[in-house]
Amino acid sequence: MQEKTTKREALSSKLGVNINTEKTKIMSIKNKSITRITINNHDIKELTPVTYSGSVINITGGTDEDVLSRIGKARSAFNILGNISRSREITTGTKMRIFVSNVKSVLFYGCETWTMTEKTVSKLQTSINRCLRRILRIFWPPTISNFNLWEASRRRGRPPNSWRRDTERTIQLKNYTWTQMERLARDRGHWRSFVSGLCSEME
C-alpha cells in the first residue's frame, strides 16, 4: 500500500496535481497488522466503518452493518408512508405496490454485494414480514404463520374476530371470569352442560 501510494503521489506531482493529505483516508480490510501509510511524511488517517454510495463498508469486510443500516432506512421509509398503510380507502394491492417500490427498493439497495447467510436472510425476512402484517392489519391477538401471511388477502373492514375475543364476549354475557371458566372446565360434566346451553342459545 505504501509503495503504490508513493508511486501515485510521484505521478500526480509530475502532472501538477497535489494529493490533499487531510482529505485522503485509508481503510485496511481484514488486516490485523496496521501499517503506517504516509504521503510526503504526513500520516494518512485510517477510517472506521464508512458509508460510501449508500453502503456501509467496515474493516472486517462483512456486510452485517450494511444490512442493519438498510433495515433501519427501510423502516424509516415505511413509517413515512404510515398514513397509506393505515388507510381504509386504499386497496391492499395498491399498498403492496407502494411498499415494493418505496420500501423494498430501499431495503435491498446494494444487496448484490452482500454475503447472504441464513442469519442475514432471516433478518431481512423478519423486516418484510413486520411491514406486511401492518399493511394487512394483522395484529395481536390474531396471529398467523409467516407462510399464511404471504398468502393473505383481506377485504376492507375491521379484523375478523378471534377465538379469544368471542370467548371473552361470551364470558362477560354469562358474568363469568377466566378463573371461574378454568375451574368449570376441570369438571367435564359441568363443562358439557355449560357448552350445551351455549349451543342451544345459538340455535
C-alpha positions as CSV (number, residue, x, y, z in Angstrom):
1,M,0.0,0.0,0.0
2,Q,2.8,2.4,0.9
3,E,4.6,1.6,-2.4
4,K,1.5,2.2,-4.5
5,T,0.7,5.4,-2.6
6,T,4.2,6.7,-3.2
7,K,4.1,6.0,-6.9
8,R,0.7,7.7,-7.2
9,E,1.9,10.8,-5.4
10,A,5.0,10.9,-7.6
11,L,3.0,10.6,-10.8
12,S,0.5,13.2,-9.6
13,S,3.3,15.6,-8.9
14,K,4.6,15.3,-12.4
15,L,1.2,16.2,-13.7
16,G,1.0,19.2,-11.4
17,V,-1.6,17.6,-9.1
18,N,-1.0,17.5,-5.3
19,I,-2.7,14.9,-3.1
20,N,-4.6,16.5,-0.2
21,T,-3.3,14.6,2.9
22,E,-6.2,15.9,5.0
23,K,-8.9,14.6,2.8
24,T,-7.1,11.3,1.9
25,K,-8.1,8.4,4.1
26,I,-7.3,4.7,4.0
27,M,-9.1,1.6,5.3
28,S,-7.4,-1.7,5.9
29,I,-9.9,-4.6,5.5
30,K,-9.2,-7.9,7.2
31,N,-5.7,-6.9,8.1
32,K,-4.6,-7.5,11.7
33,S,-1.4,-5.5,11.3
34,I,-1.9,-1.8,10.9
35,T,0.7,-0.4,8.6
36,R,1.6,3.3,8.7
37,I,0.9,5.0,5.4
38,T,2.4,8.4,4.6
39,I,2.4,11.0,1.8
40,N,5.3,13.4,1.9
41,N,5.9,12.3,5.5
42,H,2.3,13.1,6.5
43,D,0.4,10.2,8.2
44,I,-2.8,9.2,6.4
45,K,-5.7,8.7,8.8
46,E,-7.3,5.2,8.8
47,L,-11.1,5.1,8.6
48,T,-13.5,3.2,10.8
49,P,-16.8,2.0,9.1
50,V,-17.8,4.5,6.5
51,T,-20.8,4.9,4.2
52,Y,-19.9,5.1,0.5
53,S,-22.5,5.4,-2.2
54,G,-25.2,4.5,0.4
55,S,-23.4,1.3,1.5
56,V,-21.6,0.8,4.8
57,I,-18.1,-0.5,4.5
58,N,-16.2,-1.7,7.6
59,I,-12.8,-3.0,8.4
60,T,-14.0,-6.6,8.8
61,G,-15.1,-6.9,5.2
62,G,-18.5,-8.2,6.3
63,T,-22.0,-6.9,5.3
64,D,-23.8,-7.2,8.7
65,E,-23.6,-3.4,9.4
66,D,-24.7,-2.6,5.9
67,V,-27.7,-4.9,6.2
68,L,-28.7,-3.4,9.6
69,S,-28.4,0.1,8.1
70,R,-30.6,-0.9,5.2
71,I,-33.2,-2.4,7.5
72,G,-33.2,0.9,9.5
73,K,-33.6,3.0,6.4
74,A,-36.4,0.8,5.1
75,R,-38.2,1.0,8.4
76,S,-38.0,4.8,8.3
77,A,-39.3,4.8,4.7
78,F,-42.2,2.6,5.8
79,N,-43.0,4.8,8.8
80,I,-43.1,7.9,6.5
81,L,-45.8,6.0,4.5
82,G,-47.8,5.2,7.6
83,N,-50.9,7.1,6.5
84,I,-51.0,5.0,3.4
85,S,-50.6,1.6,5.2
86,R,-53.3,2.6,7.7
87,S,-55.7,4.0,5.1
88,R,-59.0,2.1,4.6
89,E,-59.6,3.9,1.3
90,I,-56.6,2.5,-0.5
91,T,-56.8,-1.1,-1.7
92,T,-54.3,-3.8,-0.4
93,G,-53.0,-4.2,-4.0
94,T,-52.1,-0.5,-4.2
95,K,-50.5,-0.6,-0.8
96,M,-48.4,-3.6,-1.8
97,R,-47.2,-1.9,-5.0
98,I,-46.2,1.2,-3.0
99,F,-44.4,-1.0,-0.5
100,V,-42.4,-2.7,-3.2
101,S,-41.4,0.5,-5.0
102,N,-40.7,2.7,-2.0
103,V,-39.7,0.3,0.9
104,K,-38.3,-2.9,-0.6
105,S,-36.2,-0.9,-3.0
106,V,-34.6,0.9,-0.1
107,L,-34.1,-2.3,1.9
108,F,-32.4,-4.2,-1.0
109,Y,-30.2,-1.3,-2.3
110,G,-26.7,-2.7,-2.9
111,C,-27.7,-6.2,-1.9
112,E,-25.6,-7.6,-4.8
113,T,-22.5,-7.1,-2.7
114,W,-23.9,-8.8,0.5
115,T,-22.8,-12.1,1.9
116,M,-26.2,-13.8,2.1
117,T,-26.1,-16.1,5.2
118,E,-29.1,-17.7,6.8
119,K,-28.9,-15.1,9.6
120,T,-28.9,-12.2,7.0
121,V,-31.9,-13.7,5.2
122,S,-33.8,-14.2,8.4
123,K,-33.2,-10.5,9.4
124,L,-34.4,-9.3,6.0
125,Q,-37.4,-11.6,6.0
126,T,-38.4,-10.5,9.5
127,S,-38.3,-6.9,8.5
128,I,-40.5,-7.5,5.4
129,N,-43.0,-9.6,7.4
130,R,-43.3,-6.9,10.0
131,C,-44.3,-4.4,7.3
132,L,-46.7,-6.9,5.7
133,R,-48.5,-7.5,9.0
134,R,-49.1,-3.8,9.4
135,I,-50.3,-3.4,5.8
136,L,-52.7,-6.3,6.2
137,R,-53.7,-5.1,9.7
138,I,-52.8,-8.4,11.3
139,F,-52.1,-7.6,15.0
140,W,-52.1,-9.4,18.3
141,P,-54.1,-11.4,19.4
142,P,-55.0,-12.6,15.9
143,T,-51.8,-14.4,14.7
144,I,-51.0,-16.3,11.5
145,S,-47.9,-18.1,10.3
146,N,-45.4,-16.4,8.0
147,F,-46.4,-18.8,5.3
148,N,-50.0,-17.8,5.5
149,L,-49.0,-14.2,5.8
150,W,-47.7,-14.3,2.3
151,E,-50.9,-15.9,1.1
152,A,-53.2,-13.5,3.0
153,S,-55.6,-11.1,1.4
154,R,-58.2,-9.1,3.3
155,R,-61.3,-7.2,2.5
156,R,-62.0,-3.7,3.8
157,G,-63.2,-3.5,7.4
158,R,-62.2,-4.4,10.9
159,P,-60.1,-7.5,11.5
160,P,-62.0,-10.7,11.9
161,N,-62.9,-11.9,15.4
162,S,-60.5,-14.2,17.1
163,W,-61.4,-17.1,19.4
164,R,-60.3,-15.1,22.4
165,R,-62.5,-12.2,21.5
166,D,-65.6,-14.4,21.1
167,T,-64.8,-16.3,24.3
168,E,-64.3,-13.1,26.3
169,R,-67.7,-11.7,25.0
170,T,-69.4,-15.0,26.0
171,I,-67.8,-14.9,29.4
172,Q,-68.9,-11.4,30.0
173,L,-72.5,-12.2,29.0
174,K,-72.6,-15.0,31.4
175,N,-70.9,-12.9,34.2
176,Y,-68.0,-15.3,34.5
177,T,-64.3,-14.6,34.9
178,W,-61.4,-16.5,33.3
179,T,-60.6,-18.1,36.6
180,Q,-64.1,-19.4,37.0
181,M,-64.1,-20.7,33.5
182,E,-60.9,-22.6,34.2
183,R,-62.4,-24.2,37.3
184,L,-65.6,-25.1,35.3
185,A,-63.5,-26.7,32.5
186,R,-61.9,-29.1,35.0
187,D,-65.3,-30.7,35.7
188,R,-66.3,-32.5,32.5
189,G,-70.0,-32.8,33.4
190,H,-70.5,-29.2,34.3
191,W,-68.4,-28.1,31.2
192,R,-70.6,-30.2,28.9
193,S,-73.7,-28.7,30.4
194,F,-72.4,-25.2,30.0
195,V,-71.3,-25.7,26.4
196,S,-74.7,-27.4,25.5
197,G,-76.5,-24.4,27.0
198,L,-74.5,-22.1,24.8
199,C,-75.2,-24.2,21.7
200,S,-78.9,-24.2,22.4
201,E,-78.9,-20.4,22.8
202,M,-77.2,-20.0,19.4
203,E,-79.7,-22.2,17.5
